């Protein structure tokens, strides 16, 4: 499986101030990779990863240095490089939530699928990575249905609410502001409602979106241009937007704290890149926490899921082994051998239906000869065009990667 390589910069290897400076994109990757290479990129609040084929790691490391401004030694120290089986196992684990800050969280699968749709639309994934990603989705589904790892419905957003409660105490009577209305912000808002918060405000760049979420949850919507005023009137702020740079500056917080007469303000920033200027934590009585600050809370939940994680990893290994067998078969020689084996199996099966043993032998030999003649054209085509795309088409047409019973269903 040396075809597939991966570089991962995640919460396990790099702090948030590094992760927010490394965001992958398909256009930049295609500029540095071999023209025939496939690539898939994934950016979330906890990771930025790239999977690719053919090219070596130097080109990707060079791109990461250019994107981040760090030298290669620092990038290597804060990232993980994987090849072959290890890269595939990592992809399957990520999609299944086994490499997440919150073990077993479900949001990551949707994020991987969204990233795959983007890469597929750009033509960046083809035979090998398409198959790898579909197997990753299958692995994630099995982990969700065959283990209890999802029995505790936690996420980064829900942990942000727990952190706010840990610091502030009872927040049910507090004014809580959620900035953003995407997936993470929406989860946080719903968790706040479930915890009994009576004064919930939603602010988003698109006011109508904030209004819809607020209406659903029994809160109130505010306009983005009034964000500073909203800060001044809030006790707890949870922010998660897709902004490329901080939307809450130190100066905004200073002015808001003046209006508040320095009553405590808790801000939990779960966005990446971060929504809040790091300098805001220097404001008196402003307590700013970023996504890395959630780790201590997450660790408390890990023990509940550890036993199920072992079962989940066994499923991952099964799925990786299946993908590995498929990848080994992705050669013209192996596919031709499998085609002839299929023809021989059909000949033997049909001959069993002949009552006379002598006639059965004659029928088997005649069928074997006829079927091999029929296969001459696809075999010749594969010999002339032994690339992965054509091999995969032949394997799918003849269903060579299914067992005997599957071939004869439907």
HUCOR-V361548 format. One record per backbone hydrogen bond with DSSP energy under -1.0 kcal/mol. NH is the residue of the N-H (numbers start at 0). CO is the residue of the C=O. E is the energy in kcal/mol with one decimal. If there is no record, write none. Layout:
nh:NH co:CO e:E
nh:NH co:CO e:E
//
This chain:
nh:3 co:0 e:-1.4
nh:4 co:51 e:-2.7
nh:5 co:81 e:-2.4
nh:6 co:49 e:-2.0
nh:7 co:79 e:-2.6
nh:8 co:47 e:-2.2
nh:10 co:45 e:-1.5
nh:12 co:9 e:-1.4
nh:13 co:9 e:-2.5
nh:17 co:14 e:-1.3
nh:18 co:14 e:-2.3
nh:19 co:15 e:-2.2
nh:20 co:17 e:-1.4
nh:21 co:18 e:-1.4
nh:28 co:24 e:-1.8
nh:29 co:25 e:-2.7
nh:30 co:26 e:-1.2
nh:32 co:28 e:-1.9
nh:36 co:33 e:-2.1
nh:38 co:123 e:-2.5
nh:39 co:50 e:-2.6
nh:41 co:48 e:-2.5
nh:43 co:46 e:-3.1
nh:47 co:8 e:-2.3
nh:48 co:41 e:-2.7
nh:49 co:6 e:-1.9
nh:50 co:39 e:-3.0
nh:51 co:4 e:-2.2
nh:52 co:37 e:-1.8
nh:54 co:52 e:-2.3
nh:60 co:56 e:-2.7
nh:61 co:57 e:-2.5
nh:62 co:58 e:-1.8
nh:63 co:59 e:-2.5
nh:64 co:60 e:-2.3
nh:65 co:61 e:-1.9
nh:66 co:62 e:-2.6
nh:67 co:63 e:-2.3
nh:68 co:64 e:-2.5
nh:74 co:70 e:-2.0
nh:75 co:71 e:-3.0
nh:76 co:72 e:-1.7
nh:77 co:73 e:-1.3
nh:79 co:7 e:-2.2
nh:81 co:5 e:-2.8
nh:83 co:3 e:-2.2
nh:85 co:82 e:-1.3
nh:87 co:83 e:-2.1
nh:88 co:84 e:-2.7
nh:89 co:85 e:-2.0
nh:90 co:86 e:-2.1
nh:91 co:87 e:-2.4
nh:92 co:88 e:-2.3
nh:93 co:89 e:-2.7
nh:94 co:90 e:-2.4
nh:95 co:91 e:-1.4
nh:96 co:93 e:-1.5
nh:97 co:92 e:-2.5
nh:103 co:96 e:-3.5
nh:104 co:101 e:-2.2
nh:110 co:106 e:-1.8
nh:111 co:107 e:-2.7
nh:112 co:108 e:-2.4
nh:113 co:109 e:-2.3
nh:114 co:110 e:-2.3
nh:115 co:111 e:-2.3
nh:116 co:112 e:-2.3
nh:117 co:113 e:-1.9
nh:118 co:114 e:-2.4
nh:119 co:115 e:-3.0
nh:120 co:116 e:-2.3
nh:121 co:117 e:-1.5
nh:122 co:119 e:-1.2
nh:123 co:118 e:-2.6
nh:129 co:125 e:-2.3
nh:130 co:126 e:-1.8
nh:131 co:127 e:-2.3
nh:132 co:128 e:-2.6
nh:133 co:129 e:-2.2
nh:134 co:130 e:-2.3
nh:135 co:131 e:-2.0
nh:136 co:132 e:-2.2
nh:137 co:133 e:-1.9
nh:138 co:134 e:-2.6
nh:139 co:135 e:-2.4
nh:140 co:136 e:-2.1
nh:141 co:137 e:-2.3
nh:142 co:138 e:-2.5
nh:143 co:139 e:-2.1
nh:144 co:140 e:-2.1
nh:145 co:141 e:-3.2
nh:146 co:142 e:-1.0
nh:150 co:147 e:-2.0
nh:153 co:151 e:-2.0
nh:158 co:154 e:-2.3
nh:159 co:155 e:-1.6
nh:160 co:156 e:-1.3
nh:161 co:157 e:-1.8
nh:162 co:158 e:-2.5
nh:163 co:159 e:-2.1
nh:164 co:160 e:-2.2
nh:165 co:161 e:-2.3
nh:166 co:162 e:-2.2
nh:167 co:163 e:-3.0
nh:168 co:164 e:-2.1
nh:173 co:170 e:-1.4
nh:175 co:198 e:-2.7
nh:176 co:235 e:-3.0
nh:177 co:200 e:-2.9
nh:178 co:237 e:-2.4
nh:179 co:202 e:-3.5
nh:185 co:181 e:-2.7
nh:186 co:182 e:-2.3
nh:187 co:183 e:-2.3
nh:188 co:184 e:-2.5
nh:189 co:185 e:-2.5
nh:190 co:186 e:-2.4
nh:191 co:187 e:-2.2
nh:192 co:188 e:-2.1
nh:193 co:189 e:-2.5
nh:194 co:190 e:-1.6
nh:195 co:192 e:-1.6
nh:196 co:191 e:-2.2
nh:197 co:171 e:-2.2
nh:200 co:175 e:-2.7
nh:201 co:219 e:-2.5
nh:202 co:177 e:-2.5
nh:209 co:205 e:-1.7
nh:210 co:206 e:-2.7
nh:211 co:207 e:-2.2
nh:212 co:208 e:-2.1
nh:213 co:209 e:-2.6
nh:214 co:210 e:-2.4
nh:215 co:211 e:-1.9
nh:216 co:212 e:-1.8
nh:218 co:213 e:-3.0
nh:219 co:199 e:-2.4
nh:221 co:201 e:-3.0
nh:225 co:222 e:-1.7
nh:226 co:223 e:-1.8
nh:229 co:225 e:-2.2
nh:230 co:226 e:-2.3
nh:231 co:227 e:-1.8
nh:232 co:228 e:-1.1
nh:233 co:230 e:-1.2
nh:234 co:174 e:-3.1
nh:235 co:174 e:-1.7
nh:236 co:265 e:-2.9
nh:237 co:176 e:-2.6
nh:238 co:267 e:-2.2
nh:239 co:178 e:-2.7
nh:246 co:274 e:-2.1
nh:247 co:274 e:-2.4
nh:252 co:248 e:-1.9
nh:253 co:249 e:-2.6
nh:254 co:250 e:-2.3
nh:255 co:251 e:-2.3
nh:256 co:252 e:-2.9
nh:257 co:253 e:-1.8
nh:258 co:254 e:-1.9
nh:259 co:255 e:-2.1
nh:261 co:256 e:-3.0
nh:264 co:284 e:-2.3
nh:265 co:234 e:-2.2
nh:266 co:286 e:-3.0
nh:267 co:236 e:-3.1
nh:268 co:288 e:-3.3
nh:269 co:238 e:-2.1
nh:276 co:247 e:-3.0
nh:279 co:276 e:-2.4
nh:280 co:277 e:-1.4
nh:281 co:278 e:-1.7
nh:282 co:279 e:-1.7
nh:285 co:282 e:-2.0
nh:286 co:264 e:-3.1
nh:288 co:266 e:-2.8
nh:292 co:289 e:-1.4
nh:293 co:290 e:-1.2
nh:294 co:291 e:-1.4
nh:297 co:293 e:-2.3
nh:298 co:294 e:-2.5
nh:300 co:297 e:-1.1
nh:304 co:301 e:-1.3
nh:305 co:301 e:-1.2
nh:308 co:304 e:-2.0
nh:309 co:305 e:-1.4
nh:310 co:306 e:-1.2
nh:311 co:307 e:-2.3
nh:312 co:308 e:-2.5
nh:313 co:309 e:-1.4
nh:314 co:310 e:-1.5
nh:315 co:311 e:-2.2
nh:316 co:312 e:-2.4
nh:317 co:313 e:-1.8
nh:318 co:314 e:-2.4
nh:319 co:315 e:-2.6
nh:320 co:316 e:-2.2
nh:321 co:317 e:-1.9
nh:322 co:318 e:-2.3
nh:323 co:319 e:-2.7
nh:324 co:320 e:-2.1
nh:325 co:321 e:-1.9
nh:326 co:322 e:-2.6
nh:327 co:323 e:-2.2
nh:328 co:324 e:-1.5
nh:329 co:326 e:-1.1
nh:330 co:328 e:-2.5
nh:334 co:330 e:-2.2
nh:335 co:331 e:-2.6
nh:336 co:332 e:-2.2
nh:337 co:333 e:-2.1
nh:338 co:334 e:-2.3
nh:339 co:335 e:-2.2
nh:340 co:336 e:-1.9
nh:341 co:337 e:-2.1
nh:342 co:338 e:-2.2
nh:343 co:339 e:-2.4
nh:344 co:340 e:-2.2
nh:345 co:341 e:-2.2
nh:346 co:342 e:-2.2
nh:347 co:343 e:-2.4
nh:348 co:344 e:-2.2
nh:349 co:345 e:-2.5
nh:350 co:346 e:-2.0
nh:351 co:347 e:-1.2
nh:352 co:349 e:-1.2
nh:353 co:350 e:-1.6
nh:359 co:355 e:-2.6
nh:360 co:356 e:-1.8
nh:361 co:357 e:-1.8
nh:362 co:358 e:-2.9
nh:363 co:359 e:-2.8
nh:364 co:360 e:-2.2
nh:365 co:361 e:-2.5
nh:366 co:362 e:-2.8
nh:367 co:363 e:-2.6
nh:368 co:364 e:-2.2
nh:369 co:365 e:-2.4
nh:370 co:366 e:-3.2
nh:371 co:367 e:-1.9
nh:372 co:368 e:-1.9
nh:373 co:369 e:-2.2
nh:374 co:370 e:-1.8
nh:375 co:372 e:-1.0
nh:378 co:374 e:-2.4
nh:379 co:375 e:-2.6
nh:380 co:376 e:-2.4
nh:381 co:377 e:-2.3
nh:382 co:378 e:-2.1
nh:383 co:379 e:-1.7
nh:384 co:380 e:-2.4
nh:390 co:386 e:-2.1
nh:391 co:387 e:-2.7
nh:392 co:388 e:-1.9
nh:393 co:389 e:-2.3
nh:394 co:390 e:-2.4
nh:395 co:391 e:-2.2
nh:396 co:392 e:-2.8
nh:397 co:393 e:-2.3
nh:399 co:394 e:-2.2
nh:401 co:398 e:-1.2
nh:406 co:402 e:-1.7
nh:408 co:405 e:-1.5
//
